[in-house]
Amino acid sequence: MIHTTFSILSGGLVAGAVYALLAMGLVLIYKATRIPNFAYGGMASFLAFFHYNLVTGRRVSLNLDLLYLHIHGGVTVHLSFWAALPVTLAAAALLGWFIERLIIRPFAKASMVTLIIVTLGLNLLLTAVAEQVFGTKDLVVSNAHAIFSRSPVLSLGGVNFTYERLGVVAIVVVLSAGVWAFFRFTATGLAIRAVATDRDVASLLGVSVRQLSVVSWVTGSMVAAVAGVALASIVISSNPGLLFVLSIKGFAAAIVGGMVSFPIAVAAGFGIGIGEELVRQTIVQHDTKLYTGAPEVLTLGAVIVVLALRPRWIFKGIRDDEDTGITGRGGGSELFLVRWIDPVEAYRLLRAAIPTTSPGLRRTTRGIRIGVVAGLALFAVTFPFLPLPAFWTLPANLTLIYLLVVLSFVVLVGWLGQISVAQGAFLAVGGAGVAVCANTLHLPFPLPILGGVLLSIPVSILIGLPALRLRGLHLVVATLAFGLAAERALLPRFSEGGVRVVLPTYMRSDRALYYFFLAVTVVAFVLAGRMKATRVGRSFFAIRDSETVASAYGIRPVRVKLTGFVVSGAIASLAGSMLTYQLGALNAGYGSVAFSIEWLAYSVVAGITSIAGPIIGALFFGLYPELAKSTVSASNISHIQEIFAAVLLIVIMAVNPEGLASMSRFVRSRASAHEDDDGASDAEDLAAIEAAATAERHLEELPLEADADGDIDAEEAALSGAPS
Amino acid sequence: MTGRPIISIAGVRLSFGGVAALDGVDLEVPEGQIVGIIGPNGAGKTTLFDCISGFRRPDSGSITLHGSPQGDVELTSRAPYERTALGIGRTFQNARLFKSMPIRDILRAVQHDRMKRSGFFRSVLGLGGSVLDEQEVTDRADEVLELVGLSAHGDKPAMELSTGMLRLCELAAVVAVRPRLLLLDEPSSGIAQKETEALGPLLRRLAEYLNATLLMIEHDMPLIMGISDTMIAMAGGRVITVGPPAEVREHPEVLTSYLGAKATA
């Protein structure tokens, strides 16, 4: 009994200490800047790899070949563990400063949704850069390079405590005390507390919000370095993906602390660590097979429950972001790139350069659009008969599936305004549905796909339920938790267990399968387009723009949100069902949270609110890389594409959150907005009221019970200057 | 004056952390009238609107809507969207709308409750009368757009409108819902004085078009005196007096608490 208690404590404390560290850093940044830093795991893992490379003496090389830019360079460094630490901390400080200055500052006034997408994009960027620079191989910490000796120092109740474990816990305790003292006793700490309470008032009282933002990002980044290094040294083997997964638990702990309370966040970090260990040891004793994913499911499930119940003591310090506003165009235009290339100026230059009048231009652009659509349609229909190399078959089918993946994001994020990073989990749900229907129930071919879609409905409602009470940041964390639970618990059961599905013979030809997928995709798009244009779509937009106003006009947030979750989940499971047939079995890579985040980023870049977005997204980020993968050997896969997409994502969020697909409309509206700035808006207001006055005269002709008061009418017409 | 109330408010209290925003409000709003509410800042006017439209729940007291499709209905436990269905419409002090949607779409979106033949599958597949529903709400949207004179701007997203046009658009949206009781929270705020004078007749006309009772909060005295049939003065979370505009204006407590305060400001 004592043995168990101590071994749970010993294992749980160490993991918990790391979660607590991550939670601390997140709270620090959130308190000072109100930014939920979803890139924190990426920062920690980047810095852990940086440190690891210094210690192992791996050659750090940079090879870039982009158009005219050829950079080939590398240094081999080899430092001892402790010598590498200050270098890593310095690099962390630099990284924090760099991120704050270049990426975060332009978004100072952006909406919560924008901040979430930007930091998710930053996470993608950091992970991809880490993989590009340091390689995708797992980081393996040998005993010699470990942070502390693994030899036992003390034995309690038969459990050995090592220096390593005690050391990590000691670091957390010392750092927590330091952070607590920092907030309690220093002027900067006081300033951050002031900013956390009320940003505007604090800045009126002379607190430099910008300076605090820098301080918090630099310090937070250094905390991330410590957490990353500590984590890397205790888990023995890790990769960026794993570190990200672990950082989500740090996020969960920070959330339990309401993102603002250090003591609760630290305690919650330890709680999650010990809880997981408890679950692990309890279940392993009974059944090892059951263990897969169980700690994640239980602890993250607990976090979702905490979030959904929203106890007062947690959430009193949290501002409730009313307008999720993904289409909010305010904010981010201070990004340095935008200052260089003003889209409005560019548009004016373009207009000046093209001599045609505006209707002509509109005809031309419309002609181009119709041409492109017709060309794509022709290509899609005739594709199997085109003289293309055989390796095009798989990428083409996958592209059709990616189209649906992006569409599911468009429906949920773009139209309904709810961010979810659990879409990958729906691919897995679709796959699981297909596997069960085909192998267990022995249903004939197209039916298992339907089964996969139907299975998604209860799952969507399950995910949608927390969404009824959660917004923005909390919703993302809840879906992260769900996605992670699915990735850890659902995927291994269906992908590694070798559950295979077999197509009937008549579908085994490449052409048959391609046309089947094409037909399904086209139908899904047509129906989604119909939905957008009718009552259901309009309710989505209303909820997206403002839940409060929507309910003032009789729209039911609960019903509309659940509908959106179900539709989006069904589309993603449809993609998952098709994918399972395409690959013959469910592939774990497609169900992960990382896959969801990556495709969320691609969807936003391509155009999250437009039905054209998925086409751009699937072609650029689906077809092209899949083709590249088919031609290049697996070891040569570059992460440049992900890096490019992540940078593009951040720029797009700064310029136009609606993405590439609506760029032309956006530029037009910006141009007209500039014109409004020149003319007084009063004049326009007056014109509007004038028009109203004129309209009233029309109204008298309408068969209405209009008890017109002639005096008022005349008076009003005189006032508004309308000719009577 | 019909005398018959459309809504009865009895003993409504609501405090925020010890401060009584509403300190026992008793009020009957006569049906078919234009009723103006005046009062200094912090008098509890908007809080009262929030209680009627369901965005805040009073600590105690009752709010009863008379003559709704479901008869007399006690409102306090109903969600905002249920109250909309019962015939209560409201606008917001800062003209809040769905900022990214084109105006015509906003006006169609707010009529979704009218689209009885447009369930999810029927709308998406275009079956079972949903096309007719679409046509009806589109016609209605165009009619309301014309009513407020925004026909030329139907395709503009709300966020591109000036404040004055946004006000008109908000009025159009709430009219499109066809409420029996229309709550307007400072319809003149944010628009210039000159335009405010044209607003009065427009509001009167909208009330007539809907055949609705109009309850409005307004700081612009000429506007509210000009169009109200009955005026209510509030201060300190309480109703001070109710009566014809001329009487209310001369009421001694109104003079001290509201106009007096305004004069010194």
Interface residues (C-beta under 8 A of the other chain):
Chain A: D323 G325 T327 G328 R329 L527 R530 M531 T534 R535 V536 R538 S539 F541 A542 R544 D545 S546 T548 V549 A550 S551 A552 Y553 G554 I555 R556 P557 T563 T609 S669 S672 A673 D676 S681 D682 E684 D685 L686 A688 I689 E690 A691 A692 A693 T694 A695 E696 H698 L699 L704 E705 A706 D707 D709 I712 D713 E716 L719 S720
Chain B: S53 G54 F55 A79 P80 Y81 T84 A85 G89 R90 F92 R96 L97 F98 K99 S100 M101 D105 I106 R108 A109 V110 H112 D113 M115 S118 F120 S123 V124 L125 G126 S130 D133 E134 E146 L147 V148 G149 L150 S151 A152 H153 P157 M159 E160 S162 T163 G164 M165 L168 A173 V174 V177 I191 A192 K194 E195 E197 A198 L199 G200 P201 L202 R204 R205 E208 Y209 N211
